[in-house]
Amino acid sequence: MSTAPVADGKRAPLTHEELPAPRSFDDVPGWFYRTDLILFDWFLDRQRRIGERGDLLEMGAYMGKSAVMMQSYLRPEETFTVCDLFDSDAAPDEANGREMRGSYSTLTRRAFEANFLSFHDELPRVVQAPTSVVPDEIAPGSCRYVHVDASHLYAHVRGDIQAACQALTPEGVVVLDDYRSEHTPGVACATWQAVLESGLRPICVSGHKFYGTWGDPGPWQDELHAALRERGKCWLQWQEVAGHRLLLVGARKADAPPLPPSRHGKVAHGEPARNGGGGGGRKAAKKVAADLLPPVVTRALVKARGNGRK
């Protein structure tokens, strides 16, 4: 299904037949682990339960896995904005350009859109540009939930955190990906610098994501701790970091929340399949990954699935 290179060394555009058709949420390429599925569901559902209003924002979408989930919690009057370079040549500097070419060189907007439309009827508002445009594109104080998963370079992450702070409502939540991975020291530095210097207050952390607010984290923490204890099969620990209470969360063995069903998933009677079923879909997704993703990324996905992780 891969396309032949054109004269300038770039891939030709994907045809309709080559676009992804994931049969389940698990088939969308990307890194979204069980603990974070549970936390995303809990935070977004709590906002809905308590009637908190505001838009959703994602900076850095990759192939759309987290965007597919976030859309499920959007109210009709709200807007979900996704900002990503995709296959654009508009990287803000050479360092970011190298990062994109090295890790995401085969990423395309059309693949993201095909994945997203496998689960939802309409696309989010897509801003195909560097995340540095977010302050000009998003009204201050308009978002209740912001997911930051774009560049791993310190200067860009620091700017993304500042943009998230400006975009969020007073009690809104920001989620920072890769805040502790060995290959992303810039994210770690920018994250904790925001805690120490910019008023960002941690709510909880998983093995892969940092959840915080510029509001009061106490109500979030107390209710989350109680909910996860009741849920069971969750590892929880309180710590104090630089004078801030912090909840450590591990929920790899807990039951996953309901996930968006794909329009391509089928069961015997022609009804949409529940997510996680259908070996044929996984095989198709592996082929899509092999065609669309860099080899190092494909190997990481295969290894992660082999370990039984989401």
Secondary structure by P-SEA (a helix, b strand, c coil): cccccccccccccccccccccccccccccccccaaaaaaaaaaaaaaaaabbbbbbbbccccccaaaaaaaaaccccbbbbbbccccccccccaaaaaaaaaccccccaaaaaaaaaaccccccccccccccccccccccccccbbbbcccccaaaaaaaaaaaaaaccccbbbbbccccccccaaaaaaaaaaaaccccccccccccccccccccaaaaaaaaaaaaaaaccbbbbbbbcccbbbbbbbccccccccccccccccccccccccccccaaaaaaaaaaaaacccaaaaaaaaaaaaaccc
